[in-house]
Amino acid sequence: MSAVEAAIARANAERGGALIGYLPVGFPTVAESIEAAVAMAENGVDVIELGLPYSDPVMDGPAIQKATQTALSNGFRLQDGFDAVREITSRVSAPVVLMSYWNPIMQYGVDRFADELKAAGGSGIITPDLVSDEAVDWIAASERTGLDRVFLAAPSSSDARLVRAVEASTGFVYAVSTMGITGARSDVDAAAKTLVARLREAGSTSACVGLGISTAEQVREVLTYADGAIVGSVFVSALSTGGVDAVAKTAASLATGTLA
Amino acid sequence: MLKDELGPYFGEFGGRFVPESLIAALDELDAAYNEAKNDPEFAAELAELHASYTGRPSIITEVPRFAEHAGGARIILKREDLNHTGSHKINNVLGQALLARRLGKTRLIAETGAGQHGVATATAAALFGMSCVVYMGEVDTERQALNVARMRLLGAEVIPVTAGSRTLKDAINEGLRDWVANVEDSHYLMGTVAGPHPFPVMVRDFHRVIGDEARKQVLELTGALPTAVAACVGGGSNAMGIFHAFLDDTDVALYGYEAAGEGHLTERHAATLTKGRPGVLHGARSYMLQDDEGQTVESHSISAGLDYPGVGPEHSWLKDIGRANYEPITDAEAMEALRLLSRTEGIIPAIESAHALAGAIKLGKQLGPESVILVNLSGRGDKDMETAAEYFELIDSAEANKAGE
């Protein structure tokens, strides 16, 4: 069992489920993004999802777009991502997965990227614009290094594609709660519950729901049927307005939603 | 046969690098397209629209006075500028709008650079009674204000995109985001031969009519196939449309002209095939302009329609197998060709198409007076009058001020 899968399983055994927190590297600075990620883990986040800034983030809504654009304007480099993973994993025990669009990884070299991430102590990669159909190189590199590969599953996915996503993923499957992009929403779509039920039928034992989750109440609701709840934009907003302290408070508040 | 390539891959290029949420919609579109392709009723419907709405077949025009400046080569223009809405874009739009109607979609999403594709999509939406939203980079809404007005007059909602470089690339990102959220009732009407499968193949097929007609017309006029075919390349739809009929005519040279902006040796250009390298952008693997870490680099061109850091995957493949040649044309060369065609032949081309004309001038000098060059005149220049007026200082400032009061 991978570190990510184990952390999610442990959270489900001890509490209502896992809280996965997203923040982009390099926003507002590399140092502050590291402190914020550490603060998430120290305040109840079970798995850290670190986003690598990319020029054309088609899955992201305005809050994350703005943050990653700032990081790029400040000169973000992929090495900053590896450095951040190394420092965060040396300070907290929560596993760290990267979220990255595919082109930066492809340009860096899939094997080289996987090796560096592994050496830095990273646990895997979530690939929002890489479906398993196009992932031959990445599947080989992740098999070789033992990194987790997290593919997305959507409400629109056919049953056959859900089986494929479950079989190709390790660590967890990222269940997209709604047909849309990242960003806080007042309601988590009912489609999420149906999707997770379909993923169970497809054989998933580790399904986490993301997109639109921003309150402890939503976390609690999602964890009644899913193994984990993924929260992103609200952490980014907290970091923009209130710095690392606000991220710590947000994490602590969201974590109350994981108590059964 | 090179003509028979059906995707999703062209050599190592193409594919589907998109969020999982879109895969079902792409599968649905692919299936609908394959069904329609073999349905005589669909073909008849499209042919009827071509004939009675667009004004096809478009004519060819030989331009001897212009050709005097091109080494004496015979130059023949394929007049896509005479289509309804003023460019080749309508060919693809009508095809995809018919497909969208078959799929029961009631809303069209489009991106646009120069506005030609947006205008064509807004036109089809009006014709078919669909709603329409067009994403356009804020920079482009400024330099193509007239087309913004046209789209709004046609009933479309035009949304200026303020993210990133505020041009075509960012408009495509925004269109894809909209599609992810509204895929149930909306069709993303991609305007070029880029994007995830089946767009590159489907858009090419809807533009094949350009080359099919032109090949026959040139044969009738000259008794032989042309020596070379020239077209401008941004995403590459008009070029694929005219190239396709000639792909297996090995004696016919194919030339794609990219926007070199201030020069392909400067940092301000859009010469993707000349200066880029393979990567993934907007759902497909293809050549693209990027930095050493795979971040997309902003492109620059006086022509909004060519101001794009990517290119269709089939062009990348044609370049790599050596079937087509791609060369850069600067802003200055294109503007000079625009003025030359206007002055010598009374035809004002779009700035995009002027890149192909500038290329033909160079090519004619290279190939000599025995050669025949077919140029795709993909659009007319009405939309570019403001840019041209400023570039050539055609309106003196006193009058301009008065007009502005």
Interface residues (C-beta under 8 A of the other chain):
Chain A: Y54 S55 D56 P57 V58 M59 G61 Q65 Q69 L72 R77 L78 W102 N103 P104 I105 M106 Q107 Y108 P128 D129 L130 V131 D133 E134 F151 L152 A153 A154 P155 S156 S157 S158 R161 A165 V176 M179 G180 I181
Chain B: G15 R16 F17 V18 P19 E20 S21 L22 I23 A24 A25 D27 A163 G164 K169 D170 N173 L176 R177 V180 A181 N182 V183 E184 G279 V280 L281 H282 G283 Q290 D292 E293 G294 Q295 T296
